[in-house]
Amino acid sequence: MRNRTIGTDPATRRDVSVLSLGAMRMGSSTDEATSFAILDRYVEAGGNFIDTSDNYAFWDDGSQGGQSEELLGRWRRSRGIGDEVTIATKLGARPLAPGTGYIDNPEGLSAKVIRESAERSRERLGLDRLPLLYAHIEDPRVELRETVEGFAELVAEGTVGLLGVSNHWAWRVERARNIAAAAGLPGYEVLQYRHTYLRPRADLPGQLSRDGDHGLVGADLLSYLREDPRLTMVAYSPLADGGYTRSDKPLNAAFDHPGTEVRLAALRQVAGETGATLNQVVLSWLIGGEVPILPLVGASSVAQLEESLAAVDLELTEDQRTRLDAAR
């Protein structure tokens, strides 16, 4: 397993695996025995970057979430896992009441919520300090300065390490980082957005904005990453929820445009040349790109995880990358 350093401050930066493991369904639709087996194999392979959230998976039982964090806490205790594994979690999208969701009733990003939610996550995970804490979704009801200061207080107290942001418009990320920099406070250094090899349509409204889906990596974010190498992008749903390889899981409607078939043809060609699966080529393309991106993969079985792990050792040639990049 290869590692990459995220963060800039020696006190909080981390060396993490270039392949991150998502625990979204662990403790809910993925049972405990299977979840433990997946986690054990990931760590055995050298993996040390696990992702969760305080609202996973509220939709499975109409709760407020927390099942994934609780399972990870039990796994850590049973295996004696310490600080060598970086567990990242998120807050802000937990439903305020059972039976509701992050669209109609999210907890938001007030200073009070940040403190209380981070404390709950630390207790569930069994951690004295959260190594990486994300703002999960935007909260336009709260001033950015309050959110920035709320996160910074926890870093100063030592209960949070690195700060990250997910599903925000790029301009709000930059504005929040500027507020932090002007005040001498820690700001967002890790970004988590949906990204894969195929390019989604940018003209479709999102769940939280009629202007589009601010959870997608677009040209603005790619340009931002290229200009500021201090930032790290973690890509969720890099395998398009099974859409590359599973007939029972067709590609999302966002990929319904002429460019998709062109890029799929290039992807199939490279996969044939390498003997790798389409999924493995996608992951390798992300990890080794000009703007390197850390893919975040889920797995409901050890076999699924093994396919993703093998992608870390897949080296695409310069010509193969050029053809993949050029497909329009």
Protein Blocks (a to p, Z undefined) as FASTA:
>chain_A
ZZddedjblklgccddfbdcdfklgoilpcfklmmmmmmmmmmnopabdcddfkbcfkln
opnbjjlmmmmmmmmmmnopafkbccdddehjacfbghiafklmpgbjafklmmmmmmmm
mmmnopabdfbacdfbacfkbcfklmmmmmmmmmmnopaccdcdehiafklmmmmmmmmm
mnopacdfbdcddddfbdcdfkbccfkbckbcfkbccfklmmmmmmmmmbccddehklon
opmmmmklccdfklgcfklmmmmmmmmmmmmmnopafklmmmmmmmmmmbdcddddddfb
fklmmmmmmmmmpccdfklmmmmmmpZZ
